[in-house]
Amino acid sequence: LKEGAVPELALARATTVDETKRMMRRLSKENTKQYGRHLGKITHSNPSVVFDTILSQIQAYDNLIVPVVDMMKYITPLSFDLLTFMLLSHLASPSKTRLKEDGLNVSIWMQSLSSFCGNLYKKYPNIELVGLLQYITNTLKSGMSLQLIVLRDLVTKMAGIDTLEDLSADQLQAQAGGETLRTCVTDLLGLAKNTKRSSSRLKDALLKNGLVAPLILLIAQQRSACVFQGTSQHLKQLGELYDRCQETLEQLKEFLTSTVPPQEYATLLPTVGELCSEYNLEPEVAFFVARPILNHQEGLSTGGDAK
């Protein structure tokens, strides 16, 4: 018992933790409905304790992610808000190491939490999402790019857009086609299933809170900073950080260009000249980010000339 703690509250907390762990030991894909109702009851009185225990279990056993997400259909909106708070508390915990002992790969606990975030926000898109996106933005401002794994999982799960790997020759050739042809590839790979609501929710969270430009600019800046200003001496880790920034930037830009009209996209970002001069982006990155705007302007000028 901690000094100054109230014995009755400590007993209630210990009882709730024990009940939650007992429920998690029995949880499987077949009984999520039964334990989902039970979860709704115990989170009604002690949500922070329950979610703290559940998230700790998920970090150790990633096979619990899907059943846990499925059984959360019965909890209240207030409990979902507490879940978001506990998620941020675990992600931002200063006592945890975010890299494995080899110093190269992301820790298992962080990969599990990231995957849980993606699955959770896809299945329940009405949960408050801005706090998590703002946290990712703030970590990028602090020069940390490891949290980009969370953004990648969010875009992958909620929008069905992922970095494609190990493609066949036909699938690779299809990526050079139009939007419909590229969509066929993602459909075959099973990436874009039931993402309409969650994709719209993610887009609204980014647009309404003005996070599009900050995220794109910070990821692009971190892409260079992780190589030239980073403290790591491991060449492989630098390569991993650089690749993660590049892949996340491509993924986010692909999501925005597929959901936001070009004329609206143009209002969200500075011009190519400003991206290079004021925000110190490399020219190739600035043109990559602004490509949809340039294509739209070129189309307008071509249409005007034709008239």
Contacts in CASP RR format, 6 or more apart in sequence:
PFRMAT RR
TARGET T0000
AUTHOR 0000-0000-0000
METHOD contacts of the structure
MODEL  1
LKEGAVPELALARATTVDETKRMMRRLSKENTKQYGRHLGKITHSNPSVV
FDTILSQIQAYDNLIVPVVDMMKYITPLSFDLLTFMLLSHLASPSKTRLK
EDGLNVSIWMQSLSSFCGNLYKKYPNIELVGLLQYITNTLKSGMSLQLIV
LRDLVTKMAGIDTLEDLSADQLQAQAGGETLRTCVTDLLGLAKNTKRSSS
RLKDALLKNGLVAPLILLIAQQRSACVFQGTSQHLKQLGELYDRCQETLE
QLKEFLTSTVPPQEYATLLPTVGELCSEYNLEPEVAFFVARPILNHQEGL
STGGDAK
1 7 0 8 1.000
1 10 0 8 1.000
2 10 0 8 1.000
12 46 0 8 1.000
13 46 0 8 1.000
13 49 0 8 1.000
16 42 0 8 1.000
16 46 0 8 1.000
16 49 0 8 1.000
16 50 0 8 1.000
16 53 0 8 1.000
17 49 0 8 1.000
17 53 0 8 1.000
19 42 0 8 1.000
20 42 0 8 1.000
20 49 0 8 1.000
20 50 0 8 1.000
20 53 0 8 1.000
20 54 0 8 1.000
21 53 0 8 1.000
21 57 0 8 1.000
23 35 0 8 1.000
23 38 0 8 1.000
23 39 0 8 1.000
23 42 0 8 1.000
24 53 0 8 1.000
24 54 0 8 1.000
24 57 0 8 1.000
24 64 0 8 1.000
24 68 0 8 1.000
26 35 0 8 1.000
27 35 0 8 1.000
27 64 0 8 1.000
27 67 0 8 1.000
27 68 0 8 1.000
27 71 0 8 1.000
28 67 0 8 1.000
29 66 0 8 1.000
29 67 0 8 1.000
29 70 0 8 1.000
32 67 0 8 1.000
32 70 0 8 1.000
32 71 0 8 1.000
33 71 0 8 1.000
35 71 0 8 1.000
36 71 0 8 1.000
36 72 0 8 1.000
36 73 0 8 1.000
36 74 0 8 1.000
36 75 0 8 1.000
37 74 0 8 1.000
39 50 0 8 1.000
39 71 0 8 1.000
39 72 0 8 1.000
39 74 0 8 1.000
39 75 0 8 1.000
40 74 0 8 1.000
40 75 0 8 1.000
40 76 0 8 1.000
40 79 0 8 1.000
42 50 0 8 1.000
43 50 0 8 1.000
43 51 0 8 1.000
43 75 0 8 1.000
43 76 0 8 1.000
43 79 0 8 1.000
43 82 0 8 1.000
44 76 0 8 1.000
44 79 0 8 1.000
47 75 0 8 1.000
47 78 0 8 1.000
47 79 0 8 1.000
47 82 0 8 1.000
47 83 0 8 1.000
48 82 0 8 1.000
48 85 0 8 1.000
48 86 0 8 1.000
51 79 0 8 1.000
51 82 0 8 1.000
51 83 0 8 1.000
51 86 0 8 1.000
52 86 0 8 1.000
52 89 0 8 1.000
52 90 0 8 1.000
54 68 0 8 1.000
55 86 0 8 1.000
55 87 0 8 1.000
55 90 0 8 1.000
55 113 0 8 1.000
55 116 0 8 1.000
56 90 0 8 1.000
57 64 0 8 1.000
58 64 0 8 1.000
58 65 0 8 1.000
58 68 0 8 1.000
58 112 0 8 1.000
58 113 0 8 1.000
58 116 0 8 1.000
59 90 0 8 1.000
59 108 0 8 1.000
59 109 0 8 1.000
59 112 0 8 1.000
59 113 0 8 1.000
60 109 0 8 1.000
60 112 0 8 1.000
62 108 0 8 1.000
62 111 0 8 1.000
62 112 0 8 1.000
62 115 0 8 1.000
65 112 0 8 1.000
65 115 0 8 1.000
65 116 0 8 1.000
65 119 0 8 1.000
66 119 0 8 1.000
68 116 0 8 1.000
69 116 0 8 1.000
69 119 0 8 1.000
69 120 0 8 1.000
69 123 0 8 1.000
70 123 0 8 1.000
72 80 0 8 1.000
72 83 0 8 1.000
72 120 0 8 1.000
72 123 0 8 1.000
72 124 0 8 1.000
73 124 0 8 1.000
75 83 0 8 1.000
77 126 0 8 1.000
80 124 0 8 1.000
80 127 0 8 1.000
80 128 0 8 1.000
81 128 0 8 1.000
83 120 0 8 1.000
83 127 0 8 1.000
84 127 0 8 1.000
84 128 0 8 1.000
84 131 0 8 1.000
84 132 0 8 1.000
87 113 0 8 1.000
87 116 0 8 1.000
87 117 0 8 1.000
87 132 0 8 1.000
88 131 0 8 1.000
88 132 0 8 1.000
88 135 0 8 1.000
90 96 0 8 1.000
90 113 0 8 1.000
91 110 0 8 1.000
91 113 0 8 1.000
91 135 0 8 1.000
91 147 0 8 1.000
91 150 0 8 1.000
92 135 0 8 1.000
96 107 0 8 1.000
96 109 0 8 1.000
96 110 0 8 1.000
97 107 0 8 1.000
98 106 0 8 1.000
98 107 0 8 1.000
98 110 0 8 1.000
98 146 0 8 1.000
99 105 0 8 1.000
99 106 0 8 1.000
99 107 0 8 1.000
99 146 0 8 1.000
99 237 0 8 1.000
100 106 0 8 1.000
100 107 0 8 1.000
100 108 0 8 1.000
103 234 0 8 1.000
103 237 0 8 1.000
104 234 0 8 1.000
104 236 0 8 1.000
104 237 0 8 1.000
104 240 0 8 1.000
105 240 0 8 1.000
106 146 0 8 1.000
106 149 0 8 1.000
110 146 0 8 1.000
110 149 0 8 1.000
111 149 0 8 1.000
113 150 0 8 1.000
114 149 0 8 1.000
114 150 0 8 1.000
114 152 0 8 1.000
114 153 0 8 1.000
115 153 0 8 1.000
117 132 0 8 1.000
117 150 0 8 1.000
117 153 0 8 1.000
117 154 0 8 1.000
118 153 0 8 1.000
118 154 0 8 1.000
118 156 0 8 1.000
118 157 0 8 1.000
118 158 0 8 1.000
119 157 0 8 1.000
120 127 0 8 1.000
121 127 0 8 1.000
121 129 0 8 1.000
121 132 0 8 1.000
121 154 0 8 1.000
121 157 0 8 1.000
121 158 0 8 1.000
121 198 0 8 1.000
121 201 0 8 1.000
121 202 0 8 1.000
122 157 0 8 1.000
122 158 0 8 1.000
122 194 0 8 1.000
122 195 0 8 1.000
122 198 0 8 1.000
123 198 0 8 1.000
125 158 0 8 1.000
125 197 0 8 1.000
125 198 0 8 1.000
125 200 0 8 1.000
125 201 0 8 1.000
125 202 0 8 1.000
126 201 0 8 1.000
129 201 0 8 1.000
129 202 0 8 1.000
129 205 0 8 1.000
130 205 0 8 1.000
130 209 0 8 1.000
130 211 0 8 1.000
132 150 0 8 1.000
132 154 0 8 1.000
133 151 0 8 1.000
133 154 0 8 1.000
133 205 0 8 1.000
133 206 0 8 1.000
133 209 0 8 1.000
133 211 0 8 1.000
133 215 0 8 1.000
134 209 0 8 1.000
134 211 0 8 1.000
135 147 0 8 1.000
136 147 0 8 1.000
136 148 0 8 1.000
136 150 0 8 1.000
136 151 0 8 1.000
136 215 0 8 1.000
137 211 0 8 1.000
137 214 0 8 1.000
137 215 0 8 1.000
137 218 0 8 1.000
139 145 0 8 1.000
139 146 0 8 1.000
139 147 0 8 1.000
140 147 0 8 1.000
140 148 0 8 1.000
140 215 0 8 1.000
140 218 0 8 1.000
140 219 0 8 1.000
140 222 0 8 1.000
141 218 0 8 1.000
143 222 0 8 1.000
143 225 0 8 1.000
145 219 0 8 1.000
145 222 0 8 1.000
145 226 0 8 1.000
145 241 0 8 1.000
145 244 0 8 1.000
145 245 0 8 1.000
146 241 0 8 1.000
148 219 0 8 1.000
148 222 0 8 1.000
148 244 0 8 1.000
148 245 0 8 1.000
148 248 0 8 1.000
149 244 0 8 1.000
151 215 0 8 1.000
151 248 0 8 1.000
151 252 0 8 1.000
152 163 0 8 1.000
152 244 0 8 1.000
152 247 0 8 1.000
152 248 0 8 1.000
152 251 0 8 1.000
154 202 0 8 1.000
155 161 0 8 1.000
155 162 0 8 1.000
155 202 0 8 1.000
155 248 0 8 1.000
155 251 0 8 1.000
155 252 0 8 1.000
155 255 0 8 1.000
156 162 0 8 1.000
156 191 0 8 1.000
156 251 0 8 1.000
157 195 0 8 1.000
157 198 0 8 1.000
158 195 0 8 1.000
158 198 0 8 1.000
158 199 0 8 1.000
158 201 0 8 1.000
158 202 0 8 1.000
159 192 0 8 1.000
159 195 0 8 1.000
159 198 0 8 1.000
159 199 0 8 1.000
159 202 0 8 1.000
159 255 0 8 1.000
159 258 0 8 1.000
159 259 0 8 1.000
160 186 0 8 1.000
160 191 0 8 1.000
160 192 0 8 1.000
160 193 0 8 1.000
160 195 0 8 1.000
160 199 0 8 1.000
161 186 0 8 1.000
161 191 0 8 1.000
161 192 0 8 1.000
161 251 0 8 1.000
161 254 0 8 1.000
161 255 0 8 1.000
161 258 0 8 1.000
162 186 0 8 1.000
162 191 0 8 1.000
162 251 0 8 1.000
163 247 0 8 1.000
163 250 0 8 1.000
163 251 0 8 1.000
164 171 0 8 1.000
164 175 0 8 1.000
164 185 0 8 1.000
164 186 0 8 1.000
164 189 0 8 1.000
167 175 0 8 1.000
167 185 0 8 1.000
171 185 0 8 1.000
171 188 0 8 1.000
174 181 0 8 1.000
174 182 0 8 1.000
174 184 0 8 1.000
174 185 0 8 1.000
175 182 0 8 1.000
175 185 0 8 1.000
179 258 0 8 1.000
183 192 0 8 1.000
186 192 0 8 1.000
199 255 0 8 1.000
199 259 0 8 1.000
200 259 0 8 1.000
202 255 0 8 1.000
203 255 0 8 1.000
203 256 0 8 1.000
203 259 0 8 1.000
203 260 0 8 1.000
205 211 0 8 1.000
206 212 0 8 1.000
206 215 0 8 1.000
206 256 0 8 1.000
207 260 0 8 1.000
207 268 0 8 1.000
212 256 0 8 1.000
212 268 0 8 1.000
212 269 0 8 1.000
213 268 0 8 1.000
213 269 0 8 1.000
213 270 0 8 1.000
215 252 0 8 1.000
216 249 0 8 1.000
216 252 0 8 1.000
216 253 0 8 1.000
216 269 0 8 1.000
216 289 0 8 1.000
217 275 0 8 1.000
217 279 0 8 1.000
217 281 0 8 1.000
219 245 0 8 1.000
219 248 0 8 1.000
219 249 0 8 1.000
219 252 0 8 1.000
220 245 0 8 1.000
220 249 0 8 1.000
220 279 0 8 1.000
220 281 0 8 1.000
220 282 0 8 1.000
220 285 0 8 1.000
220 286 0 8 1.000
220 289 0 8 1.000
221 279 0 8 1.000
221 280 0 8 1.000
221 281 0 8 1.000
222 245 0 8 1.000
223 242 0 8 1.000
223 245 0 8 1.000
223 246 0 8 1.000
223 249 0 8 1.000
223 285 0 8 1.000
224 280 0 8 1.000
224 282 0 8 1.000
226 238 0 8 1.000
226 241 0 8 1.000
226 242 0 8 1.000
226 245 0 8 1.000
227 238 0 8 1.000
227 239 0 8 1.000
227 241 0 8 1.000
227 242 0 8 1.000
230 238 0 8 1.000
232 238 0 8 1.000
232 241 0 8 1.000
249 285 0 8 1.000
249 288 0 8 1.000
249 289 0 8 1.000
253 288 0 8 1.000
253 289 0 8 1.000
256 265 0 8 1.000
256 268 0 8 1.000
257 265 0 8 1.000
257 292 0 8 1.000
260 268 0 8 1.000
262 292 0 8 1.000
262 293 0 8 1.000
262 295 0 8 1.000
262 296 0 8 1.000
263 296 0 8 1.000
265 292 0 8 1.000
265 293 0 8 1.000
265 296 0 8 1.000
266 293 0 8 1.000
266 296 0 8 1.000
266 297 0 8 1.000
269 275 0 8 1.000
269 289 0 8 1.000
269 290 0 8 1.000
269 293 0 8 1.000
270 278 0 8 1.000
270 279 0 8 1.000
271 290 0 8 1.000
272 283 0 8 1.000
272 286 0 8 1.000
272 287 0 8 1.000
272 290 0 8 1.000
272 294 0 8 1.000
273 286 0 8 1.000
275 281 0 8 1.000
275 285 0 8 1.000
275 286 0 8 1.000
275 289 0 8 1.000
275 290 0 8 1.000
276 282 0 8 1.000
276 283 0 8 1.000
276 286 0 8 1.000
281 289 0 8 1.000
287 294 0 8 1.000
END
